[in-house]
Amino acid sequence: MSCRIKRTRFQSFVDDAEPEKAKERLDALRAWMRAEKVDAFVLPRSDAWQNEYLRACDERLKWLTGFTGSAGLLVVLAKGAALFVDGRYTIQARQQVRGDLFEILQVPHVKPQDWLAERLEASARVVFDPWLMTKGQAGRWRKALKKRGAAFEPVWTNPVDALWADRPPEPDTPIFLQPESLAGRSVSEKLKDVKRALAERQATHALITLTDSISWLFNIRGRDIPHTPVVLAFALVPLQGPARLFIAPQKVPDDMQKALAGHVEILAPEMLKTAIASLPGEARVLIDPAHAAEALYLWLEEAGVSVVEGEDPCLMPKACKTEAEQEGMRAAHMRDGVALCRFLAWLEEAAARGEVDEIDAVAKLEAFRIETAEALGSALFDISFDTISGAGPNGAIVHYRVTCDTVRPLKPGSLYLVDSGGQYRDGTTDVTRTVFIGPPDLTPRPEQKFHFTLVLKGMIALSRIRFPEGTTGAQLDGLARQPLWQHGLDYDHGTGHGVGAFLSVHEGPQRISRGGDVALRPGMITSNEPGYYREGHYGIRIENLILCRKAERREGEERAMLSFETLTLAPIDRRLIEPSLLSAEERAWLDAYHAHVARVILPLLEELGDTSAQEWLKKACAPL
Protein backbone atom coordinates (compact mmCIF):
# COMPACT_ATOMS: atom_id res chain seq x y z
CA MET A 1 0.00 0.00 0.00
CA SER A 2 1.37 3.42 -0.91
CA CYS A 3 2.08 5.90 1.88
CA ARG A 4 0.00 8.93 1.05
CA ILE A 5 0.71 10.66 4.36
CA LYS A 6 4.37 10.74 5.36
CA ARG A 7 3.99 13.12 8.26
CA THR A 8 1.39 14.85 10.39
CA ARG A 9 2.14 17.85 12.56
CA PHE A 10 3.43 15.65 15.37
CA GLN A 11 4.24 12.21 13.94
CA SER A 12 6.29 10.79 11.08
CA PHE A 13 5.53 7.54 9.28
CA VAL A 14 8.89 7.23 7.55
CA ASP A 15 11.05 4.73 9.40
CA ASP A 16 14.56 6.16 9.37
CA ALA A 17 16.09 3.07 10.96
CA GLU A 18 18.60 1.50 8.60
CA PRO A 19 18.96 -2.21 9.44
CA GLU A 20 20.52 -2.80 6.03
CA LYS A 21 23.55 -0.83 7.24
CA ALA A 22 23.87 -2.78 10.49
CA LYS A 23 26.67 -5.04 9.24
CA GLU A 24 29.00 -2.24 8.15
CA ARG A 25 28.32 -0.33 11.37
CA LEU A 26 28.88 -3.44 13.47
CA ASP A 27 32.14 -4.10 11.58
CA ALA A 28 33.27 -0.52 12.29
CA LEU A 29 32.48 -0.91 15.98
CA ARG A 30 34.42 -4.16 16.14
CA ALA A 31 37.38 -2.46 14.44
CA TRP A 32 37.34 0.11 17.24
CA MET A 33 37.12 -2.69 19.81
CA ARG A 34 40.19 -4.42 18.34
CA ALA A 35 42.16 -1.16 18.30
CA GLU A 36 41.24 -0.43 21.93
CA LYS A 37 41.75 -4.07 23.04
CA VAL A 38 38.10 -4.30 24.10
CA ASP A 39 36.47 -7.73 24.31
CA ALA A 40 32.84 -6.59 24.67
CA PHE A 41 30.85 -3.36 24.43
CA VAL A 42 27.54 -2.86 26.26
CA LEU A 43 25.08 -0.34 24.80
CA PRO A 44 21.72 0.31 26.50
CA ARG A 45 19.05 2.42 24.85
CA SER A 46 19.38 5.44 27.11
CA ASP A 47 20.72 8.96 27.47
CA ALA A 48 22.50 10.97 30.17
CA TRP A 49 19.19 11.45 32.02
CA GLN A 50 17.98 7.84 31.72
CA ASN A 51 14.97 9.00 29.68
CA GLU A 52 12.61 6.57 28.01
CA TYR A 53 11.99 8.88 25.06
CA LEU A 54 15.17 10.13 23.42
CA ARG A 55 16.39 12.93 21.19
CA ALA A 56 17.34 11.77 17.69
CA CYS A 57 21.02 12.31 18.54
CA ASP A 58 20.74 9.80 21.41
CA GLU A 59 19.19 6.94 19.38
CA ARG A 60 22.45 4.99 19.28
CA LEU A 61 20.84 1.56 19.58
CA LYS A 62 18.50 2.31 16.69
CA TRP A 63 21.38 3.57 14.54
CA LEU A 64 23.45 0.46 15.18
CA THR A 65 20.77 -2.25 14.95
CA GLY A 66 17.58 -0.83 13.37
CA PHE A 67 15.53 -1.56 16.52
CA THR A 68 13.15 1.31 17.34
CA GLY A 69 11.58 0.14 20.61
CA SER A 70 11.76 2.28 23.74
CA ALA A 71 13.73 -0.26 25.81
CA GLY A 72 16.60 -2.52 24.84
CA LEU A 73 20.26 -3.34 25.42
CA LEU A 74 22.93 -4.56 23.03
CA VAL A 75 26.03 -6.60 23.86
CA VAL A 76 28.68 -6.81 21.14
CA LEU A 77 31.61 -9.24 21.22
CA ALA A 78 34.36 -9.87 18.69
CA LYS A 79 32.18 -12.72 17.43
CA GLY A 80 28.48 -12.54 18.13
CA ALA A 81 26.08 -9.93 19.42
CA ALA A 82 22.79 -10.06 21.33
CA LEU A 83 19.90 -7.63 21.61
CA PHE A 84 17.99 -7.94 24.88
CA VAL A 85 14.35 -6.77 24.99
CA ASP A 86 11.38 -7.32 27.27
CA GLY A 87 8.10 -9.04 26.42
CA ARG A 88 6.65 -5.90 24.81
CA TYR A 89 9.22 -5.95 22.04
CA THR A 90 10.06 -9.55 21.19
CA ILE A 91 7.87 -9.58 18.07
CA GLN A 92 9.01 -6.12 16.97
CA ALA A 93 12.69 -6.92 17.47
CA ARG A 94 12.43 -10.07 15.35
CA GLN A 95 10.82 -8.01 12.58
CA GLN A 96 13.26 -5.09 12.67
CA VAL A 97 16.65 -6.60 13.46
CA ARG A 98 18.77 -8.88 11.28
CA GLY A 99 18.79 -12.29 12.90
CA ASP A 100 22.05 -13.25 11.22
CA LEU A 101 23.82 -10.42 13.05
CA PHE A 102 22.00 -10.19 16.38
CA GLU A 103 20.57 -12.85 18.64
CA ILE A 104 17.22 -11.68 20.09
CA LEU A 105 16.82 -12.56 23.79
CA GLN A 106 14.04 -11.70 26.23
CA VAL A 107 14.61 -10.31 29.70
CA PRO A 108 14.12 -11.24 32.48
CA HIS A 109 14.20 -14.83 31.19
CA VAL A 110 17.82 -14.25 30.19
CA LYS A 111 20.00 -11.80 32.15
CA PRO A 112 22.41 -9.90 29.87
CA GLN A 113 25.20 -9.94 32.49
CA ASP A 114 25.02 -13.71 32.90
CA TRP A 115 24.82 -14.28 29.15
CA LEU A 116 27.95 -12.21 28.60
CA ALA A 117 29.87 -13.69 31.56
CA GLU A 118 29.44 -17.17 30.12
CA ARG A 119 31.15 -16.07 26.89
CA LEU A 120 34.16 -14.20 28.31
CA GLU A 121 37.71 -15.17 29.11
CA ALA A 122 38.83 -14.46 32.70
CA SER A 123 40.95 -11.46 31.68
CA ALA A 124 38.35 -9.91 29.37
CA ARG A 125 37.79 -6.16 29.17
CA VAL A 126 34.17 -4.99 28.87
CA VAL A 127 33.42 -1.28 28.37
CA PHE A 128 30.33 0.93 28.62
CA ASP A 129 29.33 4.60 28.45
CA PRO A 130 28.90 5.72 32.10
CA TRP A 131 26.27 8.30 31.09
CA LEU A 132 23.96 5.57 29.80
CA MET A 133 23.73 3.47 32.99
CA THR A 134 22.75 4.21 36.56
CA LYS A 135 25.08 3.31 39.40
CA GLY A 136 22.81 0.39 40.27
CA GLN A 137 22.85 -0.96 36.73
CA ALA A 138 26.62 -0.58 36.40
CA GLY A 139 27.07 -2.22 39.80
CA ARG A 140 25.11 -5.31 38.76
CA TRP A 141 27.22 -5.66 35.63
CA ARG A 142 30.43 -5.16 37.56
CA LYS A 143 29.45 -7.76 40.16
CA ALA A 144 28.43 -10.39 37.59
CA LEU A 145 31.57 -9.94 35.48
CA LYS A 146 33.89 -9.84 38.49
CA LYS A 147 32.90 -13.42 39.26
CA ARG A 148 34.28 -14.27 35.85
CA GLY A 149 37.43 -12.21 36.45
CA ALA A 150 36.45 -9.71 33.75
CA ALA A 151 36.75 -5.92 34.05
CA PHE A 152 33.78 -3.56 33.49
CA GLU A 153 35.21 -0.16 32.60
CA PRO A 154 33.74 3.22 31.62
CA VAL A 155 34.70 4.93 28.36
CA TRP A 156 34.04 8.66 28.36
CA THR A 157 33.76 8.95 24.57
CA ASN A 158 31.03 6.67 23.24
CA PRO A 159 32.44 4.85 20.18
CA VAL A 160 29.07 4.97 18.44
CA ASP A 161 29.19 8.79 18.49
CA ALA A 162 32.58 8.72 16.79
CA LEU A 163 31.32 6.34 14.10
CA TRP A 164 27.99 8.12 13.51
CA ALA A 165 29.04 10.60 10.82
CA ASP A 166 25.65 12.24 10.27
CA ARG A 167 24.53 12.21 13.91
CA PRO A 168 21.71 14.78 14.37
CA PRO A 169 22.51 17.94 16.34
CA GLU A 170 21.20 18.51 19.85
CA PRO A 171 17.92 20.52 19.87
CA ASP A 172 18.26 24.13 21.00
CA THR A 173 14.68 25.24 21.69
CA PRO A 174 13.91 27.71 24.52
CA ILE A 175 12.26 26.66 27.76
CA PHE A 176 9.00 28.21 28.96
CA LEU A 177 7.09 28.66 32.21
CA GLN A 178 4.35 26.37 33.53
CA PRO A 179 2.15 28.92 35.36
CA GLU A 180 1.49 28.46 39.05
CA SER A 181 -2.26 28.44 38.30
CA LEU A 182 -1.74 25.10 36.54
CA ALA A 183 1.09 23.78 38.70
CA GLY A 184 -0.71 24.51 41.96
CA ARG A 185 2.49 25.36 43.84
CA SER A 186 5.26 27.95 43.49
CA VAL A 187 8.94 27.25 42.89
CA SER A 188 9.80 28.62 46.34
CA GLU A 189 7.33 26.23 48.00
CA LYS A 190 8.77 23.25 46.14
CA LEU A 191 12.35 24.24 46.94
CA LYS A 192 11.46 24.49 50.64
CA ASP A 193 10.19 20.89 50.50
CA VAL A 194 13.40 19.70 48.84
CA LYS A 195 15.52 21.49 51.44
CA ARG A 196 13.39 20.01 54.22
CA ALA A 197 14.12 16.56 52.76
CA LEU A 198 17.83 17.42 52.70
CA ALA A 199 17.76 18.35 56.37
CA GLU A 200 15.93 15.14 57.25
CA ARG A 201 18.57 13.09 55.45
CA GLN A 202 21.46 15.14 56.89
CA ALA A 203 22.59 16.17 53.42
CA THR A 204 23.95 19.53 52.31
CA HIS A 205 23.04 19.31 48.61
CA ALA A 206 20.68 17.41 46.30
CA LEU A 207 21.85 16.51 42.80
CA ILE A 208 18.62 16.26 40.79
CA THR A 209 18.94 14.36 37.50
CA LEU A 210 15.46 13.28 36.40
CA THR A 211 14.22 15.62 33.68
CA ASP A 212 10.59 15.56 34.83
CA SER A 213 11.70 16.25 38.42
CA ILE A 214 13.67 19.32 37.30
CA SER A 215 10.81 20.51 35.10
CA TRP A 216 8.35 20.03 37.97
CA LEU A 217 10.59 21.63 40.60
CA PHE A 218 11.17 24.86 38.69
CA ASN A 219 7.76 25.00 36.94
CA ILE A 220 9.42 24.94 33.54
CA ARG A 221 8.78 22.99 30.36
CA GLY A 222 10.56 22.51 27.04
CA ARG A 223 10.67 20.78 23.65
CA ASP A 224 13.95 18.93 24.03
CA ILE A 225 12.35 15.49 23.59
CA PRO A 226 9.55 14.63 21.13
CA HIS A 227 6.11 14.49 22.79
CA THR A 228 7.46 14.93 26.36
CA PRO A 229 7.63 18.59 27.47
CA VAL A 230 10.58 18.22 29.84
CA VAL A 231 13.77 20.25 30.06
CA LEU A 232 17.11 18.44 29.68
CA ALA A 233 19.21 19.84 32.50
CA PHE A 234 20.78 18.98 35.85
CA ALA A 235 20.16 20.79 39.12
CA LEU A 236 22.17 21.19 42.31
CA VAL A 237 20.02 22.30 45.24
CA PRO A 238 21.88 23.36 48.42
CA LEU A 239 20.47 23.38 51.92
CA GLN A 240 21.17 27.12 52.00
CA GLY A 241 21.00 29.61 49.12
CA PRO A 242 19.70 29.46 45.55
CA ALA A 243 19.60 26.33 43.43
CA ARG A 244 21.81 25.97 40.38
CA LEU A 245 20.34 24.85 37.06
CA PHE A 246 22.83 23.53 34.51
CA ILE A 247 21.37 24.25 31.09
CA ALA A 248 22.54 25.96 27.91
CA PRO A 249 22.05 29.69 28.67
CA GLN A 250 20.71 30.40 25.17
CA LYS A 251 17.75 28.13 25.97
CA VAL A 252 16.67 30.43 28.83
CA PRO A 253 15.07 33.60 27.37
CA ASP A 254 14.99 36.89 29.27
CA ASP A 255 11.46 36.40 30.60
CA MET A 256 12.45 33.03 32.04
CA GLN A 257 15.60 34.53 33.57
CA LYS A 258 13.37 37.04 35.39
CA ALA A 259 10.84 34.40 36.45
CA LEU A 260 13.56 32.22 37.99
CA ALA A 261 15.59 35.06 39.50
CA GLY A 262 16.05 34.76 43.24
CA HIS A 263 15.43 31.02 43.21
CA VAL A 264 17.78 29.68 40.56
CA GLU A 265 21.22 30.46 39.19
CA ILE A 266 21.62 29.50 35.51
CA LEU A 267 24.93 27.85 34.57
CA ALA A 268 26.16 26.15 31.40
CA PRO A 269 26.05 22.30 31.41
CA GLU A 270 29.83 22.03 31.19
CA MET A 271 30.05 23.82 34.57
CA LEU A 272 28.45 20.87 36.40
CA LYS A 273 31.70 18.94 36.85
CA THR A 274 33.42 22.11 38.09
CA ALA A 275 30.57 22.78 40.52
CA ILE A 276 30.84 19.24 41.92
CA ALA A 277 34.62 19.52 42.20
CA SER A 278 34.22 22.85 44.05
CA LEU A 279 31.95 21.47 46.77
CA PRO A 280 33.46 21.74 50.26
CA GLY A 281 35.03 18.65 51.75
CA GLU A 282 32.26 18.34 54.34
CA ALA A 283 29.54 18.33 51.65
CA ARG A 284 27.05 15.48 51.70
CA VAL A 285 25.29 15.11 48.35
CA LEU A 286 21.91 13.40 48.10
CA ILE A 287 21.58 11.46 44.84
CA ASP A 288 19.12 8.85 43.63
CA PRO A 289 20.96 5.64 42.66
CA ALA A 290 17.93 4.38 40.72
CA HIS A 291 18.04 7.28 38.27
CA ALA A 292 21.41 9.07 38.33
CA ALA A 293 24.06 8.16 35.75
CA GLU A 294 27.17 6.30 36.85
CA ALA A 295 29.19 9.21 35.40
CA LEU A 296 27.89 11.54 38.11
CA TYR A 297 28.93 9.08 40.82
CA LEU A 298 32.41 8.96 39.32
CA TRP A 299 32.59 12.77 39.41
CA LEU A 300 31.44 12.84 43.04
CA GLU A 301 33.99 10.20 43.94
CA GLU A 302 36.72 12.20 42.22
CA ALA A 303 35.66 15.32 44.16
CA GLY A 304 36.01 13.42 47.42
CA VAL A 305 32.59 14.39 48.80
CA SER A 306 30.26 12.14 50.74
CA VAL A 307 27.33 10.62 48.91
CA VAL A 308 23.91 10.17 50.54
CA GLU A 309 21.93 7.69 48.49
CA GLY A 310 18.19 8.16 48.62
CA GLU A 311 15.07 8.69 46.57
CA ASP A 312 14.85 11.82 44.44
CA PRO A 313 13.07 14.28 46.81
CA CYS A 314 10.82 15.46 43.96
CA LEU A 315 9.45 12.01 43.10
CA MET A 316 6.66 11.66 45.63
CA PRO A 317 5.35 15.27 45.69
CA LYS A 318 5.40 15.26 41.86
CA ALA A 319 3.44 12.02 41.77
CA CYS A 320 0.75 13.27 44.19
CA LYS A 321 -0.93 15.86 42.01
CA THR A 322 -2.11 19.17 43.45
CA GLU A 323 -5.77 20.13 43.27
CA ALA A 324 -4.91 22.46 40.38
CA GLU A 325 -3.19 19.62 38.52
CA GLN A 326 -6.10 17.26 39.16
CA GLU A 327 -8.56 19.82 37.81
CA GLY A 328 -6.30 20.40 34.81
CA MET A 329 -6.16 16.68 34.09
CA ARG A 330 -9.95 16.44 34.25
CA ALA A 331 -10.31 19.38 31.86
CA ALA A 332 -7.75 17.92 29.46
CA HIS A 333 -9.58 14.59 29.47
CA MET A 334 -12.88 16.29 28.65
CA ARG A 335 -11.42 17.91 25.52
CA ASP A 336 -9.56 14.74 24.66
CA GLY A 337 -12.74 12.72 25.13
CA VAL A 338 -14.58 14.93 22.64
CA ALA A 339 -11.82 14.40 20.08
CA LEU A 340 -11.83 10.65 20.68
CA CYS A 341 -15.59 10.38 20.30
CA ARG A 342 -15.51 12.36 17.06
CA PHE A 343 -12.74 10.07 15.81
CA LEU A 344 -14.51 6.84 16.80
CA ALA A 345 -17.74 8.04 15.16
CA TRP A 346 -15.85 8.81 11.95
CA LEU A 347 -13.93 5.53 12.13
CA GLU A 348 -17.03 3.35 12.47
CA GLU A 349 -18.46 4.65 9.21
CA ALA A 350 -15.29 5.16 7.14
CA ALA A 351 -13.60 1.89 8.12
CA ALA A 352 -16.75 -0.11 7.42
CA ARG A 353 -16.53 1.15 3.85
CA GLY A 354 -12.93 -0.08 3.58
CA GLU A 355 -11.55 3.45 3.22
CA VAL A 356 -9.08 3.55 6.14
CA ASP A 357 -5.61 2.23 6.85
CA GLU A 358 -3.51 2.56 10.00
CA ILE A 359 -1.87 5.83 8.90
CA ASP A 360 -5.18 7.39 7.82
CA ALA A 361 -6.54 6.66 11.28
CA VAL A 362 -3.55 8.23 13.07
CA ALA A 363 -3.74 11.35 10.93
CA LYS A 364 -7.49 11.72 11.44
CA LEU A 365 -7.25 11.27 15.22
CA GLU A 366 -4.49 13.86 15.46
CA ALA A 367 -6.52 16.26 13.32
CA PHE A 368 -9.53 15.81 15.59
CA ARG A 369 -7.36 16.51 18.66
CA ILE A 370 -5.94 19.68 17.12
CA GLU A 371 -9.28 20.96 15.84
CA THR A 372 -11.26 20.07 18.97
CA ALA A 373 -8.74 21.58 21.39
CA GLU A 374 -8.63 24.85 19.47
CA ALA A 375 -12.43 25.00 19.22
CA LEU A 376 -12.74 24.46 22.98
CA GLY A 377 -10.16 27.10 23.82
CA SER A 378 -6.98 25.12 24.56
CA ALA A 379 -4.45 24.28 21.86
CA LEU A 380 -2.89 20.84 21.62
CA PHE A 381 0.79 21.19 22.53
CA ASP A 382 1.76 17.78 21.15
CA ILE A 383 0.71 14.16 21.21
CA SER A 384 2.00 12.38 24.31
CA PHE A 385 3.69 9.55 22.34
CA ASP A 386 3.70 8.15 18.81
CA THR A 387 0.21 6.76 18.30
CA ILE A 388 -0.01 2.97 18.32
CA SER A 389 -2.36 2.15 15.45
CA GLY A 390 -2.54 -1.61 14.94
CA ALA A 391 -4.91 -3.36 12.56
CA GLY A 392 -5.31 -7.13 12.75
CA PRO A 393 -1.97 -8.82 13.53
CA ASN A 394 -0.19 -5.48 13.98
CA GLY A 395 -2.34 -4.93 17.05
CA ALA A 396 -0.59 -7.89 18.68
CA ILE A 397 2.70 -5.94 18.67
CA VAL A 398 2.41 -4.21 22.02
CA HIS A 399 4.31 -1.00 21.17
CA TYR A 400 3.79 -1.11 17.40
CA ARG A 401 4.54 2.09 15.48
CA VAL A 402 3.04 2.28 12.01
CA THR A 403 5.33 3.27 9.16
CA CYS A 404 5.00 3.51 5.40
CA ASP A 405 6.56 0.04 5.21
CA THR A 406 4.28 -1.69 7.73
CA VAL A 407 0.91 0.03 7.20
CA ARG A 408 -2.15 -2.25 6.92
CA PRO A 409 -5.75 -1.50 5.96
CA LEU A 410 -8.54 -1.80 8.52
CA LYS A 411 -10.42 -4.76 7.08
CA PRO A 412 -14.05 -5.66 7.91
CA GLY A 413 -14.20 -8.45 10.46
CA SER A 414 -10.88 -7.49 12.07
CA LEU A 415 -9.95 -5.79 15.34
CA TYR A 416 -8.24 -2.42 15.43
CA LEU A 417 -6.23 -1.23 18.46
CA VAL A 418 -5.44 2.48 18.87
CA ASP A 419 -3.38 3.71 21.83
CA SER A 420 -2.86 7.46 21.82
CA GLY A 421 -2.67 10.56 23.95
CA GLY A 422 -2.40 14.32 23.98
CA GLN A 423 -0.20 16.87 25.72
CA TYR A 424 -2.20 19.90 26.79
CA ARG A 425 -0.91 22.75 28.95
CA ASP A 426 -3.23 21.59 31.74
CA GLY A 427 -2.77 17.83 31.46
CA THR A 428 -1.53 14.67 29.74
CA THR A 429 -3.80 11.94 28.37
CA ASP A 430 -3.24 8.30 27.41
CA VAL A 431 -6.09 6.11 26.22
CA THR A 432 -6.46 2.83 24.35
CA ARG A 433 -9.55 1.53 22.61
CA THR A 434 -9.96 -1.68 20.63
CA VAL A 435 -12.81 -1.65 18.14
CA PHE A 436 -14.43 -4.09 15.74
CA ILE A 437 -14.26 -3.07 12.08
CA GLY A 438 -17.29 -3.67 9.91
CA PRO A 439 -20.83 -2.60 9.04
CA PRO A 440 -23.65 -2.98 11.63
CA ASP A 441 -24.77 -6.33 10.18
CA LEU A 442 -21.31 -7.89 10.61
CA THR A 443 -20.82 -9.72 13.91
CA PRO A 444 -17.49 -10.27 15.71
CA ARG A 445 -16.28 -13.84 15.96
CA PRO A 446 -16.92 -15.61 19.30
CA GLU A 447 -13.22 -15.73 20.20
CA GLN A 448 -12.87 -11.99 19.57
CA LYS A 449 -15.73 -11.25 21.97
CA PHE A 450 -14.47 -13.77 24.49
CA HIS A 451 -10.97 -12.32 24.70
CA PHE A 452 -12.21 -8.74 24.64
CA THR A 453 -14.65 -9.36 27.49
CA LEU A 454 -11.97 -11.01 29.63
CA VAL A 455 -9.79 -7.91 29.21
CA LEU A 456 -12.77 -5.68 29.99
CA LYS A 457 -13.50 -7.63 33.19
CA GLY A 458 -9.95 -7.02 34.36
CA MET A 459 -10.17 -3.31 33.61
CA ILE A 460 -13.49 -3.03 35.47
CA ALA A 461 -12.12 -4.94 38.47
CA LEU A 462 -9.32 -2.41 38.90
CA SER A 463 -11.68 0.53 38.31
CA ARG A 464 -14.08 -0.62 41.05
CA ILE A 465 -11.60 -1.69 43.71
CA ARG A 466 -11.50 -0.11 47.18
CA PHE A 467 -8.27 -0.71 49.06
CA PRO A 468 -6.60 0.33 52.33
CA GLU A 469 -3.87 2.91 52.57
CA GLY A 470 -0.44 1.35 52.12
CA THR A 471 -1.53 -0.90 49.24
CA THR A 472 1.06 -1.17 46.48
CA GLY A 473 0.60 -1.51 42.74
CA ALA A 474 1.94 -5.07 42.90
CA GLN A 475 -0.92 -6.02 45.23
CA LEU A 476 -3.49 -4.69 42.73
CA ASP A 477 -1.91 -5.97 39.52
CA GLY A 478 -3.41 -9.46 39.76
CA LEU A 479 -6.96 -8.05 39.87
CA ALA A 480 -6.73 -7.07 36.22
CA ARG A 481 -5.13 -10.37 35.20
CA GLN A 482 -7.41 -12.73 37.12
CA PRO A 483 -10.11 -13.12 34.40
CA LEU A 484 -7.38 -14.00 31.89
CA TRP A 485 -5.56 -16.28 34.31
CA GLN A 486 -8.74 -18.32 34.74
CA HIS A 487 -8.34 -19.34 31.10
CA GLY A 488 -4.55 -19.74 31.02
CA LEU A 489 -3.97 -16.34 29.41
CA ASP A 490 -1.88 -13.30 30.38
CA TYR A 491 -0.04 -10.27 28.98
CA ASP A 492 3.66 -9.35 29.08
CA HIS A 493 3.47 -5.76 30.29
CA GLY A 494 2.49 -3.93 33.44
CA THR A 495 -1.15 -3.14 34.10
CA GLY A 496 -0.55 0.51 34.84
CA HIS A 497 2.12 3.23 34.80
CA GLY A 498 2.16 6.62 36.45
CA VAL A 499 1.26 9.67 34.35
CA GLY A 500 2.52 13.23 34.75
CA ALA A 501 0.60 16.50 34.55
CA PHE A 502 1.83 18.07 31.29
CA LEU A 503 4.96 16.03 31.80
CA SER A 504 5.97 12.47 30.94
CA VAL A 505 3.22 10.04 29.99
CA HIS A 506 5.28 7.44 31.87
CA GLU A 507 6.03 8.77 35.35
CA GLY A 508 7.18 7.10 38.55
CA PRO A 509 7.51 6.03 41.19
CA GLN A 510 4.06 4.40 41.29
CA ARG A 511 2.97 1.67 38.91
CA ILE A 512 0.50 -1.18 38.88
CA SER A 513 2.62 -4.18 37.99
CA ARG A 514 4.30 -7.19 39.51
CA GLY A 515 7.23 -4.96 40.45
CA GLY A 516 5.16 -2.04 41.69
CA ASP A 517 6.43 -1.72 45.27
CA VAL A 518 5.31 1.87 45.93
CA ALA A 519 2.14 2.38 47.98
CA LEU A 520 -0.54 4.28 46.07
CA ARG A 521 -1.49 7.65 47.53
CA PRO A 522 -4.27 10.18 46.89
CA GLY A 523 -3.42 12.39 43.94
CA MET A 524 -1.47 9.74 42.05
CA ILE A 525 -2.58 9.09 38.47
CA THR A 526 -1.96 5.76 36.79
CA SER A 527 -3.12 3.96 33.69
CA ASN A 528 -5.43 0.94 33.88
CA GLU A 529 -4.64 -1.13 30.78
CA PRO A 530 -4.91 -4.91 30.78
CA GLY A 531 -4.61 -6.58 27.41
CA TYR A 532 -4.44 -9.77 25.40
CA TYR A 533 -2.26 -10.36 22.32
CA ARG A 534 -2.74 -13.23 19.93
CA GLU A 535 0.34 -13.16 17.74
CA GLY A 536 -0.47 -13.14 14.04
CA HIS A 537 -4.16 -12.39 14.63
CA TYR A 538 -5.04 -9.41 16.84
CA GLY A 539 -4.30 -7.41 19.95
CA ILE A 540 -6.76 -6.19 22.57
CA ARG A 541 -6.10 -3.46 25.12
CA ILE A 542 -8.54 -1.23 26.97
CA GLU A 543 -6.95 1.69 28.80
CA ASN A 544 -8.29 4.44 31.02
CA LEU A 545 -6.38 6.79 33.30
CA ILE A 546 -7.41 6.59 36.95
CA LEU A 547 -6.87 9.03 39.83
CA CYS A 548 -6.26 7.65 43.32
CA ARG A 549 -8.41 9.41 45.91
CA LYS A 550 -9.80 8.91 49.40
CA ALA A 551 -12.94 6.79 49.31
CA GLU A 552 -16.09 7.89 51.10
CA ARG A 553 -16.41 6.18 54.47
CA ARG A 554 -19.17 3.57 54.49
CA GLU A 555 -21.17 2.63 57.55
CA GLY A 556 -19.38 0.04 59.63
CA GLU A 557 -15.97 0.52 58.00
CA GLU A 558 -13.11 0.58 60.48
CA ARG A 559 -10.30 1.69 58.18
CA ALA A 560 -9.79 4.56 55.76
CA MET A 561 -9.99 3.31 52.21
CA LEU A 562 -8.82 4.55 48.82
CA SER A 563 -10.47 4.18 45.42
CA PHE A 564 -10.03 5.30 41.84
CA GLU A 565 -11.75 8.03 39.83
CA THR A 566 -11.74 7.28 36.10
CA LEU A 567 -10.55 10.31 34.12
CA THR A 568 -10.77 8.98 30.55
CA LEU A 569 -14.01 9.72 28.71
CA ALA A 570 -14.56 7.47 25.71
CA PRO A 571 -17.01 4.62 25.01
CA ILE A 572 -15.94 0.99 25.03
CA ASP A 573 -17.03 -0.94 21.94
CA ARG A 574 -20.28 -2.69 22.95
CA ARG A 575 -20.21 -4.93 19.86
CA LEU A 576 -17.18 -6.77 21.25
CA ILE A 577 -18.73 -7.46 24.66
CA GLU A 578 -20.18 -10.85 25.51
CA PRO A 579 -22.77 -9.83 28.17
CA SER A 580 -23.12 -13.35 29.55
CA LEU A 581 -19.54 -13.18 30.82
CA LEU A 582 -20.19 -10.06 32.89
CA SER A 583 -21.56 -10.07 36.42
CA ALA A 584 -24.40 -7.78 37.44
CA GLU A 585 -21.88 -5.50 39.21
CA GLU A 586 -19.68 -5.32 36.12
CA ARG A 587 -22.63 -4.49 33.87
CA ALA A 588 -23.73 -1.80 36.32
CA TRP A 589 -20.26 -0.25 36.33
CA LEU A 590 -20.08 -0.22 32.53
CA ASP A 591 -23.55 1.31 32.15
CA ALA A 592 -22.72 3.97 34.76
CA TYR A 593 -19.42 4.75 33.03
CA HIS A 594 -21.09 5.13 29.65
CA ALA A 595 -23.82 7.31 31.15
CA HIS A 596 -21.11 9.55 32.65
CA VAL A 597 -19.27 9.78 29.31
CA ALA A 598 -22.48 10.80 27.53
CA ARG A 599 -23.38 13.31 30.25
CA VAL A 600 -20.01 15.07 29.98
CA ILE A 601 -19.25 14.80 26.24
CA LEU A 602 -22.66 15.36 24.60
CA PRO A 603 -22.94 19.05 25.61
CA LEU A 604 -19.46 19.70 24.22
CA LEU A 605 -20.32 17.99 20.93
CA GLU A 606 -23.44 20.15 20.80
CA GLU A 607 -21.27 23.23 21.37
CA LEU A 608 -19.15 22.18 18.38
CA GLY A 609 -22.23 21.44 16.28
CA ASP A 610 -21.09 17.90 15.46
CA THR A 611 -24.49 16.21 15.08
CA SER A 612 -23.17 12.96 13.60
CA ALA A 613 -20.85 12.41 16.56
CA GLN A 614 -23.74 13.20 18.92
CA GLU A 615 -25.92 10.50 17.39
CA TRP A 616 -23.06 8.02 17.41
CA LEU A 617 -22.28 8.73 21.08
CA LYS A 618 -25.88 8.21 22.17
CA LYS A 619 -25.87 4.73 20.64
CA ALA A 620 -22.35 3.92 21.84
CA CYS A 621 -23.26 4.82 25.43
CA ALA A 622 -26.63 3.07 25.53
CA PRO A 623 -27.08 0.65 28.46
CA LEU A 624 -25.77 -2.83 27.82
Secondary structure, DSSP 8 states (H G I E B T S, - for coil): ---S--B-SS-B------GGGHHHHHHHHHHHHHHTT-SEEEEES--TT--SS--GGG-HHHHHH----SS-EEEEESS-EEEEE-TTSHHHHHHHS-TTT-EEEETTTS-HHHHHHTT--TT-EEEE-TTSSBHHHHHHHHHHHHTTT-EEEE-SS-HHHHH-TT---------EE--HHHHSS-HHHHHHHHHHHHHHTT-SEEEE--HHHHHHHTTEE--SBTTB-----EEEEESSS-EEEES-GGGS-HHHHHHHTTTEEEE-GGGHHHHHHTS-TT-EEEE-TTTSBHHHHHHHHHHT-EEEE---TTHHHHHS--HHHHHHHHHHHHHHHHHHHHHHHHHHHHHHTT--BHHHHHHHHHHHHHHHHHHTT--EEEESS--EEEEGGGGGSTT----TTT--B--TT-EEEEEE-EEETTEE--EEEEEE-S-TT----HHHHHHHHHHHHHHHHHHH--EETT-BHHHHHHHHHHHHHTTT---SS-SEEE--SSS-SSEEEEEESTT--SB--TT-EEEE--EEEETTTEEEE-BEEEEEEE----TT--S-EEEEEE-------GGG--GGGS-HHHHHHHHHHHHHHHHHHHHHHHHHT-HHHHHHHHHHTS--
